[in-house]
Amino acid sequence: MQTDSNQRLLGMLGFAMRAGKLCIGTPLVCKALAQRGKDGARLVLLSEGASEGTKKKVRFKCEYYGVGLWEIPLAPEALGRLLGKTYAPAAIGVCDDGFAKEIDAAMAARNNDTERKFPPIGNR
């Protein structure tokens, strides 16, 4: 089952990337978190290899703005390769409700998580 949810997660990230609904990199994610409306971040994925300062900053902003946050088990370099980037982003923001809900469901299935640790998607 975990393999299916991994494939679903990677597939949804690819679709969101091609649709232009991802903001990639900590500065862009922080900017998208502060935005309201259609361009704001709905969900944030944080690399487990991010620095402690970056993790703290992104977690604080997600909590402040009421945006869901998942930590993904990928190093920033692997995350960059996955998205076809030449740099190593520590954070990714999903800026579309549909993609955010699907990626959130894939992460919950991947982690066998039945309890939400953050606000549900769409309350912004």
C-alpha positions in Angstrom: 0.0 0.0 0.0 2.8 2.4 0.8 4.2 2.0 -2.8 0.8 3.0 -4.2 0.6 6.1 -2.1 4.2 7.0 -3.0 3.3 6.8 -6.7 0.2 8.8 -6.1 2.2 11.5 -4.3 4.9 11.7 -7.0 2.3 11.8 -9.7 0.3 14.6 -8.1 3.5 16.6 -7.6 4.3 16.1 -11.2 0.8 17.2 -12.4 0.9 20.3 -10.1 4.4 21.2 -11.4 3.3 21.0 -15.0 0.1 23.0 -14.2 2.2 25.7 -12.6 0.6 25.4 -9.2 3.8 24.9 -7.1 6.0 27.5 -5.6 9.4 26.0 -5.1 12.0 27.3 -2.5 11.7 28.7 1.0 11.5 32.4 0.0 8.7 31.8 -2.5 6.8 29.5 -0.1 7.0 32.1 2.7 5.7 34.8 0.2 2.9 32.5 -0.9 1.9 31.7 2.7 1.3 35.4 3.3 -0.9 35.8 0.2 -4.6 35.4 0.3 -6.8 34.4 -2.6 -6.0 32.2 -5.5 -2.2 32.6 -5.4 -1.7 31.7 -1.8 -0.2 28.4 -0.6 -2.8 25.8 0.5 -0.3 23.1 1.6 3.4 23.1 2.3 5.8 20.1 1.9 9.0 20.5 3.8 12.1 18.4 3.1 13.4 16.4 6.1 16.9 17.5 5.2 16.1 21.2 5.6 18.1 23.2 8.2 16.6 23.6 11.6 16.2 27.3 11.0 14.3 26.8 7.8 12.0 24.2 9.4 11.3 26.5 12.3 10.5 29.4 10.0 8.2 27.4 7.7 6.4 25.7 10.6 5.8 29.0 12.3 4.4 30.6 9.2 2.2 27.6 8.4 0.8 27.7 11.9 0.3 31.4 11.8 -1.5 31.4 8.5 -3.4 28.1 9.2 -1.9 26.2 6.3 -1.3 22.4 6.3 2.3 21.2 6.6 3.9 17.8 5.8 7.5 16.8 6.2 8.5 14.6 3.3 11.3 12.0 3.6 13.5 13.5 0.8 16.7 15.4 1.0 16.5 18.9 -0.7 18.8 17.6 -3.5 16.5 14.7 -4.3 13.4 17.0 -4.1 15.1 19.3 -6.7 15.9 16.4 -9.0 12.3 15.1 -8.7 11.0 18.5 -9.8 13.6 18.9 -12.5 15.4 21.7 -10.8 19.1 22.3 -10.7 19.0 23.7 -7.1 17.9 22.0 -3.8 14.7 23.5 -2.5 13.9 22.8 1.1 10.1 23.7 0.8 7.4 23.4 -1.7 4.1 25.2 -1.6 1.0 23.9 -3.4 -1.2 26.8 -4.6 -4.3 25.0 -5.7 -7.1 23.6 -3.6 -7.6 20.5 -5.8 -3.9 19.5 -5.9 -3.5 20.4 -2.2 -6.4 18.0 -1.2 -5.0 15.2 -3.3 -1.4 15.6 -2.1 -2.7 15.9 1.5 -4.7 12.6 1.1 -1.7 10.9 -0.5 0.6 12.0 2.4 -2.0 10.9 5.0 -2.3 7.4 3.3 1.5 7.2 3.0 1.9 7.9 6.8 -1.2 5.9 7.8 -2.4 9.1 9.4 -6.0 9.2 10.4 -5.7 12.2 12.7 -5.1 15.7 11.3 -2.2 17.6 12.9 -3.1 20.8 11.2 -6.2 22.6 9.8 -8.0 20.9 6.9 -7.4 22.3 3.4 -9.7 25.0 2.3 -10.3 26.9 5.5 -8.3 29.9 4.3 
